Every structure is written in structure tokens, then in C-alpha cells.
């Protein structure tokens, strides 16, 4: 498939064959950086090599032109505050161009969206992200503990870390169930117990320990039940 070939070329060009020194130079000099143009040239060459078809020269050229335009926009509008957002926008636009080229060549279609199994798995995976987090938060809302004193527990934490840990653990548990590797679920429970409950034991706060334990069991239970229903 042209789509797979161009994606491979993109991954090699954007990540493997682009040193950090090039990225730093581009961010400081922007459109005046010679590495921007060298980077685009590498993408054109890689696309042409992986396609290996003279009739598709226009696809390699389009990849290069679009890559330059997208990277130029990113370098022009990117700031320290929105750098992360621009990274994902940049990658999304590159993949969108590749998908467009593949669609034009009739080498890519959205027929997979009609597959009922894929739709069921997608719905389950989406449910186990933010919707499941909201359900668990509401179920635990009446039991939210308040630390007795600042000295009894470490209150510093990454912003929204618990939410994203929960999402990742549910998706991993769901994946293990879908591929029939239930032992992976046991590994996840053991791993979280080691990292999480050791800190709670040091805090010596029974209410907080019970609260986290209920939340963890709800999170794992929801992922397991969802996996069983889809299976």
C-alpha cells in the first residue's frame, strides 16, 4: 500500500534521520535554517525510494512541498506554550496529506469503518478513556478524603496524572483481554500495587488508602467487564 510506504518514509525522515541539533537550529533560525530544506529533501528522497515508481514522482514531490509548508507554519507560529499542540497538529497534517495521496491512488479506503468488530472495539476503547474517568469520579465523589495534615501525606502530584494513569491502565487491561492474555491483567494489578500502595502505606492514612483501592478496583473492573462484553 502506498499509505504504508509513505508512512514508513515519514517516520524515518521525521524521527530517525532528524537529529536534535537540526530541530534546535530550525527552531532558532526558522525559515533561514538550512536544515529545514535538507529535512524536506530527505523526505522527498525517502518517499521516492519507498514508492520506487517513476509514475508516482508527483507523490514524492507533493510530500516534500506539503512538508515544507506544514513545517514552515509550525516554526512560524510555534511558541513555548503551544509547542506540544503544534507537534500533534504537525503530525496530523502530515498523515492527512499521505492519506489524501493514497485515496487519490485508490490505495486507501475507509471501508474498515463498516466492520462491526472494529466499531465495537473502538466504542469500547473510547468509553474507557474520559467517560469511564467521569463515571468513577462520580461514584467516588461522596468518599473523597481530605488529608488531616500536610505532613501526613505527600500532596504534590503531576497535573491530572491520576486521570491519565487510569485511562492508560484501562486501555492496557482491555487490550490484554482482547488478545486473550489475562495474565497481563494480573501484571498490571501487581505493578500498580507496588508503585501506588507503598506510598499510601507510608502515609498511614486508612481513608485515603481505601479510597484509592476502591477507585483502582472500579477502574480495573470496568475495563474487565467492558472487555468481556465485547468478547
Buried (B, 14 or more C-beta within 10 A) or exposed (E): EBBEBBBEBBEBBBEEBBEEEBEEBBEEEBEEBEBBEEBBBBBBBBBBEBBEEEEBEEBBEBBBEBBBEBBBBBBEEBEEEEEEEBEEBBBEBBBEBBBEBBBEBEBBEEEEEEEEEEEEBEEBBEBBBEEBBEBBBEEBEEEEBEBEEEEEBEEEEEEEEBBEBBBEBBBBBBBBBBEEEEEBBEBBBEEBEEEBBEEBEEBEBEEBBEBBBBBBEBBBEBBBEBBEEBE
